[in-house]
Amino acid sequence: MKLYALTDCRLAVEEPADDNLIEPYLDKLYSGEWDKNRLMEEVYFHNAKSLLAGFEQGYGKQFFSPDWTMEDNNLLSRVQNNIFAFSGAKCFAELEELRDAVYENGRLASPGDFRRKARQINARYNLNYLDAERQQVIAAGTQGSRWIDFEETKDTHPYLEYVTARDEHVREEHRNLDGLVYPVDDPFWDRYYPPNGWRCRCTVRKCTEREYAHKTGNYASRAKTPMPSSEDAQRMGGKVVAKPFRHNVGKSRIIFEDGHPYFQANADAKALQLSAVKNYGMKPVKEIYGHPKKLSGYKQEIRTEDDYREYWRILESHYGKEGEGFTLVDRKNNISARFDSDLKEKLLKRGRHDYFDEAIDVFNAPDEIWATFKNGSKAGFNEEFFNVYIKYYKDKPIVILINSQGRVDSFYKVDTNSHIEDLRKGLLKKK
């Protein structure tokens, strides 16, 4: 089942037949003959699609859009990984409940009782919970986009004011924070930057020095006390911020923290990533190399270490500064790749210099670009992820690994199909 496709640089997901995703699987769930992978795909993508669309709505930019800045790129890429990881962990949690619903008090439940419980579980996870999660993601998208602006304008607007919706529905704890003003870099915003609770409608407003003086004066007049310190304000907030919300999405680049119950209960699910073959419907590597004549060969223009050093010098003269490396820019995907002097010596030491004349070709005309965890690692979504450029040649594919700071971490030929398949996971940026 091909669930994802790239259409006009947009991520498109096929709609499920209806909201009751599990209905076609109930009989097999009850009998124990269920197709686990198929059901996981349905549930997983139903949630991921809704949350990704919600973040796009709040952020005001589409994933895979050509107008990303580097800051956008860093935030959006991490958020996407976080949403996929969250959807995977949530899927595991729901499947565990469905499996438990087959039995009641240690005995096999009746078919009718099982169906009733299963439908309740489906409604709770894929309708009720999902609605609250989507609202959270929309708010996080809005505030994440605004944080980038706050960072860029803090020289002229060095302060931020906490602002509630100021109606009868505002929580008392949030009302206590209304009107508080602190510098952009104050640790207060690490914990209390909105959204900081389910269905939180709070926001933040930036202020100049003059506005800060005015607002602190108004606060003292209203509250009959000076503006509290950051530490005092955090005590005022008390336990207003539940564990899953104790972070600033604009700085953490994630929406759902490790402390979320789904992650705590399903630690292995955090590493769930989209697969090239299974989820994107792409050919496996062994089929790509079933017709090697269609693939290009290596140039083989670098024959000695001196050739390599001269080639590097030429690239520096065109794209950088001699002795300091060079930077290539993929403007279509808004990805920069910095080739520094450490990499230069690393490739020479590891014997990878003799095919470095392919680097420009791999970067400018890759067959695939992926945003993935390093080497397909299962370390979790808080680990650094990489943009992976892949180019297939007659002999072996070549990859470029670019970290989230835009530095080329590695450049090498891939020796085995299994290794390249490990890299073909995550978010597909070019197919």
Buried (B, 14 or more C-beta within 10 A) or exposed (E): EEBBBBEEBEBEBEEBEEEBBBBBBBEBBBEEEBEEEEBBBBBBBBBBBBBBBBBBBBBEBBBBEEEBEEBBBBBBBBBBBBBBBBBBBBBBBBBEBBEEBBEEEEEEBEEEEBBEBBBEBBBEBBEEBBEEBBBBBBBBBBBBBBBBEBEEEBEEBBBBBBBBBEEEEBBEBBBBBBBBBBBBEBEBBBBBBBBBBEEBBBBBBBBEEEBBEEBBEEBEEEEEEEBBEBEEBBEEBEEBBEEBBBBBBBBBBBBBBBEBEBBEEBEEBBBBBBBBBBBBEBEBBEEBBEEEEEBEEBEEEBEEEEBBBEBBEEBBEEBBEEEEBBBBBBEEBBBBBBBBEEBBEBBBEEEBBBBBBBBBBBBEEBBBBBBBBBBBBEEBBBEEBBBBBBBBBEEBBBBBBBBBEBBBBBBBBBEEBEBBBBBBBBBBBBB
